[in-house]
Amino acid sequence: MSDLLLKCTVCRGLLDEEDLFCPNCGTEAPTRQESTQTASRVSTQNFQCSGCGASMSYDASAGSLRCPFCGSDNLVEQTDSKTVAPTSVVPFVISHDDAVSRMKDWLGKGFWRPGDLAQQAAVVSMTAVYVPYWVFRADTHTYWTSDTSQTPSGARGDWYPLTGEYKGYYTGVLVGASGALTSAETSAICPYQLNQGVAPEQVDLDNVIVEQFSVQRKYARPLARQGLEELEKQACQQFVPANSRNMKVNTRITDLHSEPMLLPVYIMAYRYRDEVFRFLVNGQTGQATGHAPRSLFKIFGAIALAIVLLLVVLAIVASVSGCSVTTAARERLAPPKVASPLVAGMTSGLQLPTGIFHAGQPITFMPGATWHASRSCTARNRPRTTIAICARSGCVTWSGSARSMLASKSL
């Protein structure tokens, strides 16, 4: 089934296959040489859920009606209508008991979930549903650019640009056509082995729950193009050596085809504190996904613990970086005893300043030798040593400027 688009004969605007008139100028769409209209079938026993809006044909043998997507029993009966007829149906492989077992294991896992989730969740029985999908295939021609960390010899940069061309062919690109499930949910339970699909006549669709196609092909086509571009990015990564960044693709998609299919899904809807959550199981491979509530008590507790640990670390860092020395260090740093600073200055012939100095203030020890105070301090000088007394805590410690002075010139 081809999805090749026609162009309006007047404005040359693109026309979808469902368009009878040009959406740009209103001109009647030209007749296609090959009919691409999707086959339809009459859907009976139709119901629409008032809770989530899902539209489905229900199991004729079901004793009670309940929406498998949200668990609501407020279903409104609809008249018989024409719906998209699937070209293939993938039958269920995973048993109902296996799906229930996976659900029970999943509910009991997860640290951030409430501890009473498994006990307080109002669980609705697991229901087998055939969910509609559009299956696309197409040819691609891509020009790509990227940066690689493998640079040529002698290069000064860390990244080197590359470019290339790639042609590919993709089949089995799935786009969910469900009106109740989100695109993230329908993608999370993929992939399916589509080659195991059978003709619709081989499956009793009248005695199972079948969701109707709610997403038309023209709305699914842009999503398929996005999926093909992502696949092209992944395919082009193989041509970039070492690490890569800034992968960009310019993809031309040709010969785009699609077909409607029904795929098996086990759906379980449950309520926890007046909020509805879903759990899905791929009916063929067992791939599972779902949504679960988060425990606010655990989240706030983790935040409080992180704040306490941060304060403890800051206190330790502050105590280590504080200006404090032991008594032994004071004695080791103590200057030698002299008669007086004046006698020491006269004996060494150096200008020995003393007093209170502020951060950034220049201090001259001798003509041509000046250093700057790193912080406000009281400086005292003695023969062959220069020390700084920290005014903040009163402790004795060598200043960096004093050490530099001693290294270059002994007093």
N, C-alpha and C positions, 0 to 999 in steps of 0.2 A: 504494500500500500504506500504510494508515494505522497510525500508532503511538499513537493515542489510547488512554490507559490507562483501565481499568475500576476500580471501587472495590468493596471487599469489602462484601457485603450485611449483615455483622454488625458489624465494627469500622470500616468505611469506609476501610480502608487501601488504598493504591494497589497495583494488580496489574499486573505485566508480562505481555506477551502469552505468554511461555513458562511462566508460573506456572499450574499446575493446582490448587494450593491456596494460600490466603492465607499468606504467610510470617509474619504477625503472630499470627493466631488459629487457623490451620489449616482454616478453612472452605473448602469446595470453590469454586473460581472459577466465576462465572456464565458461561453460554454466550454467546459473542459473536454478535451478529446478522450481522456480516460477518466471514467468516474472514480472519484476518490472518496465518495461519501461513505461514512462508516455504517456498517450494517447495524440494524436495530432489532430488538426483540420486545415482546409484550411482557411487562413485569406485572405480576399479580400479587395480591396480599401485601400491598405496600403500606408501610407505616412511617411516620415521621416523628422523631423524638422532640418533645417540647422543651426538654432540658438542654441538649447540645445541638439540636437541629439535624441530626443524622437521618438520612433517608435510606431505607432498606426494604427488601422484601423478606418477610419473616418465614420461619419454618412452619409449614402447615401442620406438623404434628406436635408443635409446642403447646403445652398445657396453659402456660401463662406467658404474657408478653412483658419483657423488661429490656431496656436498651442495654446492649453489651458495652457501649462506649462510656456511659456515665452512670449506669445502674438505675436510671429513672424508670418508673412504670407508667409515666404519663405519655403514652403513645397515641398519636392521632392517626386513624385509618385514612388512607388515600385511595383514590380511584386507580384502576388499572391504567398504565401508561407505557409508552414506548421508551426504552432505555438503550444504551449502547450495548450491543451484543459482543461478548468477548470472543476472540478467535481461538483462545486456548485457556485451559484451566489447569493449574498445578494442584494435584490432590494432597491431602494431609498425609504426612508420614509419622510425625510425632504423636504419640497417643495422648489422650486427655489426662490420664493419671500422671504421665511424665511432665506435662505442662503444669499441673497442680503442684507437683513436687518441686519444680523449679521456682514456682511462685512462693512457696513456703520458705524455702531456703533464702530467697532474695529478701523477704520481709524481715528476717531475723538478722540480716547483716547491715553493716554501716554504722560507724561510730557516732556520726552526727544525727542519726535518727532518734526519735523519742524512744525511751526504753519500753514503753507500753504500746508500741505500734502494733505488734503482732496480736496483742490481746484486745485492744480497743478499736482496731480497724473493722468497720462493717464490710466484710468481704462478700461480694457477689460471686456466684459460681462462675468458673472459667467457661467461656463461650467460644465455640469455633465459628469464625466468620471468614467469608471470602471477600477480601478487600480488593478494590479495583486499582490497577496500575496501567500506565502507558509505558510500553517498551520501545525504545528508540535504537536505531542503528544509523550510522552515517560514515562517510569518508571525510578525512580532515587533511588540510594542508596548512602547515604552521611555520611562520618565521619567528624565531625566538632570540632573546638576548639575556645575558646573565653575567654576573661577576664571579670569578673563581679566585680562591686563595692561593692557587698554584701559579706564581708569577714567574716570568722569564728571568734568566740569569742576569744579574746586574740591575734589575728593576728596583726603584726606590720605594714604590708603593706596596701596600699589603694586598691589594686586589687588582685583578686584571680582567678587562672586559672580553667576552666571547659572544659570538653570534652564530646562528646556524639555521638550517631548514629541515623540516621533518614532515613526513606523510604517514598517516595512520588510518586504521579502520577500526571502528568500535561497534560492538553489538551488545545487546542486553543492558542498555542504560535505562534504569528504572526511574520513573517519576510517579509519585503517588497521586491518585485521582480521588482520594477519600475526602469527604466533606467534614468528617469528625476528627480524624487523625491529622496531626500537623506533619509538615514535610520532614521535620527532624525525626519524628517517630517512625514514619514510613521508611526513612533512610537508615535508621539505626538497626532495624531488624534484617536488612539486606546483608549478603546477597542471597539469591535464589538460584537453583539449578533449573533454568528455564527449559532445557532440553527434555525434561521429564514431564512437560505439559502434555495434556491430552485434549481431545476435542470436547467441546461443551456437552455434546450429546452423551458422552460417557460418564458424566457426573450428574447426579440427581439434584439439580439446582432448585427444585421446588420444595424440597424438604430440608433445606439448610438456610442459614442466614446469609444473604448476599447484599452487600452494600452497593448502591447504585453509583454510577460514574457521576461525580459532582464537579469535577474539573474537566473542562472541555479541552480538546486537543490543542487549540490555538493558545490556551493559557499554559498548557504543559510544555509547549515547544520552547519558550524562552528558558524555562528551568532546565530542559535537556541541553540547550546550548551552553548554559553555565556549567553543567556537569561535564560536558565534553571538553570545555576549556580547562577545567581542573585536571581532567585525565591527561590532557596534552602537557600541562605543566609537569605532572609527575613523570610522563614519558620522556620529556626533554631533559630532566635532571640527570639522566644516565650519560649525557654527552658532556657534562661539566665535571672536570676532574677535581678531586679534593673537595673542599667546602664551597658552597655557592650561596649567593644572595641576589636579591633583586631580579628574580626570574620573571620575565615578561614574555607573553605569547600573543601573537597576532594570528588568529586561527580563521581559516575559511572553511566552512562546513558545506559539503555538497552531498547530493543524493540522500537526503534525510528521509528516513522511513520510520513509521511507527505502527503499532498494533495494540489493541486493548487486551488485557489479560486479567484474570482473577487469580490472586495468590492467597494461600492459606495463612491465617493468623489466629492465634488464641488470644482473646482479650479478656482481661479481668479488671473491673472497675470497683474501687472500694472508697469508702468515706472515712475520714478521720477528722473529728471536730468540725463537722459541717463543711468540709472541703473534699472535693472529688479528686482522686488520683487514679492513674491507669498503669497497668502492667501488660506488656505485650510479649508474645512468644512466636517466633517464626515456626509455622506449622510443618515446615519441611526440614530445616536444619537445626532448630532448637535455639537459635540466636535470640536472646532476651534483652529487653530494655524496659524502663519504667520510670515513674516519678514517685518520690517519697517526701514527706514533710521533714523539716529540719527542727531540731530541738533548740529553742531559744535559750534555755537554761545552760546547755552545753556550750553554745556559742558565746554567751556573755561570760561564762566561767572561764573559757579559754582566753578571752580578751583581758579579763581581770588578772589572770595568772601571768599573761605576757607583760602587762603593765608593772606588776610587782617585780618580776625578773629584771625588767629594764631599770627600775629604780635601784635594785640591789647592785646591778652592774655599774650604774653611774656612781653610786656611793663608793664602791671599791676603787673605781678609777680616780675619783676625787681624793680618796685617802692616800693612794699610792703616789699621785702627782703633787700632793701637798708638800709644803716646805717644812720637813721634819728630819732631824738627824738624831742619832743616839749620842749618849754621853761620850762613848769612845770616839765617835766621829768629831765631836766638838773638841776633844783634847787633841786629836790628830790634826785638825784644821787650825788650832789655836796658834797665833803668831808667837815668835820668840819674844821673851821679855827684854825690853830695852829701857834705858833711863827715861827717855821721853821722845815723842815724835819729832820735836824740834832738833834734838841732838842727832837722831837718825837721819833727818833730812840734811843737816849740815855735813854729816859724815859721808853720805853717799853722793852728795852734790846734786840730788834730784829734787824736783818740785813735787812734793807729796801733798795732794789736796786732802782735805777731810771735811765732812759735813753731810748734809742731806741733799740728795740729788733725785731728780724726777726722771721718769721714763723718757728717753730720747735726748736728754740733756748731755752735751759734750763735756768730758772731764779730761783735763790736760795733766799728764804726769810729768812731762818734760817738754821743752821746746821741740815742736815737730812731731810729737807723739800724743795723739788724742783718741779716746774711745768714748762710746756713747752708752749711757746706762740703759740696760734692757728693761728695767722697771724702776719704780720709785724705791730708793734704798738709801741707807746710810753707809758711806764708804769710809774706811779707816785704812791707813797704809802703815806698814812697818818695814824695816829693812829686809830685803830679799823676798818679800811677799806682798801680795795685794789681795785683800778679801773684801767681800760685800756682806753687810748685815741686812737681812730682809726685814723691812719695816712692818710687813704684814703679820708675820708670826714670831719675829724676834729670833729666829734660828740663824746659825752661821752656815753659810754655804758658798762655795766658789761660784763666781759668775763667769759666764763664757768669755766676756771681754777681758776679765782678769786673767784667765788661763791663756788667752791669746797674747796678752801683754807679757806674761811670764815666759812664754815660749820664745818671744822675739827679743826680750831684754830682761835681764835679771836686775832686780832692784837691790 
